[in-house]
Amino acid sequence: MIPPKPPARADKVSLLTYLRLFRADILSAQPARLYHAWMAEFRTLFFHSFLINDPALIARVLTDEPELFPKSNRIREGLTPLLGNSVFVTNGDAWKRQRRIIDPAFEGGRLRLTFPAILAAAKAAVLRMPEGRVEIEAEASHAAADVIFRTLFSIPIDHAVAAGVFQEFRRYQRSQPILNLAAFLPLPKWVPRLHRRQTKRSAKAIRDMIARLTIERAGEIAQGTAPDDLATKIMTEVDPLTGESFKPAEMVDQVAIFFLAGHETSASALAWALLMLALAPDIQERVAAEVASLPDAPDFSDIARLRFTRDVFRETLRLYPPVPMMVREASCPVHFRSRKVPKGAQIVISPWHLHRHVRLWTEPDSFDPDRWSRDENRVPAREAFIPFSAGPRVCPGAGFAMIEGPLLLALLVKDFCFSPAPGAEITPVAHLTVRSKSGIPLIVERRA
Ligand code: HEM
């Protein structure tokens, strides 16, 4: 089965055409050669960037010399109104300190404690799932947002504040759809940054609601009545180097990024995974057979049994990496594959292209979850599969997401059968994450 793939642009186009294509969608604005080149240089009057697909170069940028390649400051352009100085956008010592406080909340033992909240959200998603023709991206967003609220603040999505943040977020995304645009097409520093009025209003509304939740939580922590969830853990964690914990205002920034990074990405992956299963009914039945072996009230250790479901989720992350591209900046002149990379050049790492690279993967565009249990794929899996990035800046929620995704998928397939909706056209586009241009409608029927 060959899953939907966006068209590539012609190899040579004018700058104006490129900008126009880019504004519409970053994926289809790229030439087909990026699926077989190890590196590509883009140079115009306004920007100079290198897209790298060579696994050794990617390891150098992300893992071996990350300090030479900080996160591009241009990433901040679209994100500042919502995320302030959150861990997603900072660099250097400020970033290191934030990760020292955040990382312990996502360690293995903590994940086990978080599991009941993830399971409760998965069960609620099953109860909520409508039948008939269903817009599955919307259901997936709802489910992933529920997971985040239950794990962070011990409140379900139908809690008034959680529902308010979720609604406002949808508005925010509509007013600020392609956050990465600025990173590729830098504006000169003197151009005033005008965030649309709606973007600012939505960002403020979201931050006000999050601030209320964190103030309330700070009170509960002081009184000793706070639940033992991610918010409490992060708000009480003390940085071993400085002895300080997050101030209330900083906590608002971090909660905003947990909500954004933790819900948009998981929702995107879940929706694509359900589409993959709808297009491959034999694989869907194998998932259903595997989940039938789970007890009605699974616990954390039962998740290890969902091996094939996990491979389905992993294969989906390969074909539809929710974060399709990441941008770093060269902080000094370097050489990449004997080419000069000047200081300030933008370095683009594209999981989208790397995961479908013809020199690294067998039949790269096919949906083949069994590839993950075949020996031949051990090398690409290690070097050319980075849906969660790599190195010190790797996604702190990776372990969390690899429990949440397969569990949601398994419980949904246990109760429902998913098939393609007649007449639906699915074209992947890169918004905040990889989404379908016109949604993902599926036919949902309850299993007999
Ligand atoms: C399928 C689900 C997910 C995917 C594919 C994913 C992917 C990524 C990627 C690629 C990055 C690095 C971005 C860059 O460097 O430009 C990242 C960073 C991050 N992710 Fe995730 N993520 C997922 C789920 C989560 C969850 C569930 C959480 C938290 C609950 C989370 C929290 C974060 C945070 C805080 C960062 C910033 C880390 C830093 O810059 O140091 N993510 N994620």
Residues whose N, C-alpha, C, O or C-beta is under 5 A from the ligand:
A	BS01	HEM	V87 F88 F258 A261 G262 T265 S266 A269 P322 V323 M326 V327 I386 P387 F388 S389 R393 V394 C395 P396 G397 F400 A401
